[in-house]
């Protein structure tokens, strides 16, 4: 793991610890960071909790679009992931049991789809997708392909996540965007 990746994980970890222990929104000093951390990027932070079966999702929040410089985006997404509304807030006791994964997103690009029935075969399983219709939107990171490998099932679940009927992807008024993600994750130490 390179210095950049280590620094990304350090920012996320420090932000999580500061929020859980002190309810303090910590952000890195951008002037002290490499230039790369001052470029606005979309970011998602995923928190996993170690279990006897491996790991389970504990929180995942982020910003699909480049709203903040990378360093600040990682810190803010990490803080928000501590209080993912799908789970109870992360507790101080859990800090020793978590692993962090940071996804740095490319700018989402709108897919132009002439024949909606062909959309499933257009999807690239190395990319993430956003679906939008009106005020509804949903996002799946590329990692979701591991659980939903069938493109039609992937699209139906993405629609569901956006609060839309599962076949909304067939409607030309529904917008589909794709993006790439650089995934940086903490390694699990094998237990002795």
Beta strands, then each sheet from edge to edge (+ up, - down):
strand 1: 40-51
strand 2: 54-69
strand 3: 98-105
strand 4: 109-110
strand 5: 128-133
strand 6: 136-140
strand 7: 175-179
strand 8: 181-185
sheet 1: 2+ 1- 3+ 8-
sheet 2: 4+ 7- 5+ 6-
end
